Amino acid sequence: MTRRRLRPLTLEGPAGRLEALLEESPARAPVVAALVCHPHPLHGGTLHNKVAHTLGSTLAELGGVSLRFNFRGAGRSEGRFDQGRGEREDARAALRHLRAHYPGARLWAAGFSFGAWVALRVGAEEPDVERLVGVAPPVGRSDFTFLAACPKPKLILQGDADDVCPLPELQAAFAGWAQPKALVVVSGANHFFDRHLTRLAQALRESLAEAAGAPG
């Protein structure tokens, strides 16, 4: 396992300062810089959420760098919740940080639950974001129809015991999304992947190791 380090950061966001945490593998230059978005802040979601942490840690292991941050109003981030509009702009601010500090790395956008919607939507819109990763995207609560015309590679991970974002709803929506795409189902996992975080991390490694090691 590659040794990694955590570094707290403060980013300049459109509604004020954003609390962030950078995870990096200092022994090598990053090939991928991954943005990671946390679940809904009004339901306790922060950058320290265990699924967001697993995403960030595994993506840093694979690509070299991941950046988790708190949306406006969450944790020590300034501002107030903005129904997803301002949160998308917060994500863009975090992407600007990655672009500025890791110009040689490829950009990925990832997120969990509400954070999956933010990451996939912003990642689909930003031309230089190469790949999208969503864990338990809330297709019954947010609009994901933009993925029907998104040609970027999309990896979706979902537990088959998720009663917040049920798998049948996701499968129905996923069928209409553009290729290339992959859906990985973690058997027995609920929405928060309780007792299944190790399997989630392994699924990420198996699905993304080749992409992280290859250009484009």
SULMO-V912919 format. One record per backbone hydrogen bond with DSSP energy under -1.0 kcal/mol. NH is the residue of the N-H (numbers start at 1). CO is the residue of the C=O. Records with the same first field share a line. If there is no record, write none. Layout:
BEGIN
NH=CO + CO
END
This chain:
BEGIN
5=24
7=22
9=20
11=18
13=16
16=13
18=11
20=9
21=68
22=7
23=66
24=5
25=64
28=25
31=63
32=63
33=106
34=65
35=108
36=67
37=110
43=40
44=41
45=40
49=46
53=49
54=50
55=51
56=52
57=53
58=54
59=55
60=56
61=57
62=58
63=59
64=60
65=32
66=23
67=34
68=21
70=19
74=71
77=74
78=17
85=82
88=84
89=85
90=86
91=87
92=88
93=89
94=90
95=91
96=92
97=93
98=94
99=95
100=96
101=97
102=98
105=102
106=31
108=33
109=131
110=35
111=133
112=37
113=135
115=112
116=113
117=113
118=114
119=115
120=116
121=117
122=118
123=119
124=120
125=121
126=122
129=126
130=107
132=153
133=109
134=155
135=111
136=157
139=137
141=138
142=138
147=144
148=145
149=146
154=180
155=132
156=182
157=134
158=184
160=186
161=189
162=159
170=166
171=167
172=168
173=169
174=170
175=171
176=173
177=174
178=147
182=154
184=156
186=158
189=186
193=190
196=193
200=196
201=197
202=198
203=199
204=200
205=201
206=202
207=203
208=204
209=205
212=208
213=209
END
